[in-house]
């Protein structure tokens, strides 16, 4: 029972961490640098900080996945990813997506949908004359 709870906690941490990597990390950096002047400096610091934090989050997520795989006792697939195979490796076994791969793809899609929805529905109108007036 205790093993199932810790496995579920690892899965939950991977899911939350994957979604946070695409949403909370960029939003957090924008909040951190919002009062810096000039504006150009603010965006450079946000981009560099966001990139570094996302790489660190990715490393932590892959370590969590390694712990999860070790606990479950399932060995990783030795086949290389498809982008590393050559044309001569057509007959090679395809690499299965890991649980973390699925979490990262699904969370990225959710983050993109949320971004488009925010932009279309909630963002301020950049044109003060009105939505149909020329800039």
Legacy VTK file of the C-alpha trace (Angstrom):
# vtk DataFile Version 3.0
C-alpha trace
ASCII
DATASET POLYDATA
POINTS 135 float
0.000 0.000 0.000
2.805 2.367 0.916
4.531 1.675 -2.419
1.396 2.511 -4.383
1.009 5.815 -2.573
4.610 6.799 -3.271
4.250 5.736 -6.926
1.089 7.835 -7.205
2.916 10.758 -5.595
5.729 10.448 -8.152
3.206 10.400 -11.007
1.396 13.413 -9.541
4.678 15.320 -9.149
5.597 14.573 -12.770
2.179 15.730 -13.991
2.159 18.914 -11.898
5.798 19.654 -12.710
5.186 19.209 -16.434
2.282 21.637 -16.416
4.148 24.078 -14.162
7.107 24.060 -16.533
4.977 25.533 -19.327
2.773 27.833 -17.215
4.028 28.714 -13.733
7.700 29.173 -14.650
7.125 31.811 -17.392
4.407 33.546 -15.363
6.645 33.557 -12.304
9.505 35.186 -14.189
7.181 37.848 -15.572
6.024 38.624 -12.028
9.617 38.749 -10.748
10.803 41.251 -13.390
7.675 43.383 -13.766
9.098 46.404 -11.927
12.555 46.453 -13.549
13.505 49.375 -15.769
14.115 49.711 -18.706
11.597 47.394 -20.299
14.178 45.801 -22.604
16.237 44.658 -19.626
13.123 43.231 -18.049
12.394 40.995 -21.030
15.976 39.808 -21.450
16.181 38.816 -17.783
12.780 37.098 -17.995
13.742 35.109 -21.102
17.135 34.006 -19.773
15.756 33.208 -16.320
12.780 31.364 -17.764
15.003 29.290 -20.035
17.358 28.354 -17.191
14.476 27.499 -14.864
12.737 25.388 -17.521
15.942 23.424 -18.185
16.350 22.849 -14.443
12.721 21.770 -14.152
13.213 19.354 -17.048
16.257 17.817 -15.379
14.320 17.361 -12.144
11.391 15.811 -14.012
13.644 13.295 -15.745
15.197 12.397 -12.389
11.707 11.841 -10.979
10.958 9.611 -13.947
14.155 7.621 -13.328
13.081 7.056 -9.713
9.620 6.001 -10.883
11.030 3.565 -13.462
13.431 2.115 -10.883
10.579 1.614 -8.397
8.313 -0.010 -10.971
11.093 -2.302 -12.141
10.460 -1.628 -15.808
13.649 -1.231 -17.759
13.870 1.575 -20.247
13.668 0.760 -23.955
17.211 0.556 -25.360
16.086 1.693 -28.816
17.276 5.206 -29.700
14.731 7.969 -30.287
13.425 8.206 -33.836
15.242 11.457 -34.519
18.574 9.734 -33.811
17.985 6.815 -36.189
19.275 6.794 -39.729
17.506 5.636 -42.875
19.361 2.308 -42.578
17.722 1.685 -39.191
14.235 1.299 -40.676
13.827 -2.175 -39.193
14.862 -1.111 -35.700
12.288 -1.246 -32.948
10.500 2.010 -32.285
11.019 3.629 -28.888
7.888 3.780 -26.757
6.911 7.083 -25.202
7.526 7.204 -21.485
5.015 8.482 -18.972
6.947 11.741 -18.656
6.989 12.178 -22.454
3.204 11.923 -22.452
2.908 14.388 -19.553
5.185 16.908 -21.285
3.321 16.746 -24.601
-0.140 16.939 -23.025
0.857 19.772 -20.686
2.410 21.737 -23.571
-0.821 21.391 -25.561
-2.879 22.480 -22.534
-0.569 25.480 -22.021
-0.888 26.503 -25.695
-4.688 26.251 -25.562
-4.704 28.341 -22.373
-2.433 30.951 -23.990
-4.626 31.272 -27.075
-7.779 31.423 -24.940
-6.254 34.123 -22.741
-5.103 36.114 -25.761
-8.457 35.849 -27.525
-10.746 36.379 -24.539
-8.970 38.124 -21.681
-6.032 40.150 -22.993
-6.311 43.922 -23.144
-6.975 45.419 -26.542
-3.736 47.015 -27.793
-5.733 49.425 -29.986
-7.207 52.197 -27.784
-9.460 53.376 -30.649
-11.460 50.182 -30.606
-11.187 46.714 -32.097
-12.267 47.684 -35.617
-10.370 50.950 -35.952
-7.009 51.099 -37.760
-3.930 51.459 -35.610
LINES 1 136
135 0 1 2 3 4 5 6 7 8 9 10 11 12 13 14 15 16 17 18 19 20 21 22 23 24 25 26 27 28 29 30 31 32 33 34 35 36 37 38 39 40 41 42 43 44 45 46 47 48 49 50 51 52 53 54 55 56 57 58 59 60 61 62 63 64 65 66 67 68 69 70 71 72 73 74 75 76 77 78 79 80 81 82 83 84 85 86 87 88 89 90 91 92 93 94 95 96 97 98 99 100 101 102 103 104 105 106 107 108 109 110 111 112 113 114 115 116 117 118 119 120 121 122 123 124 125 126 127 128 129 130 131 132 133 134
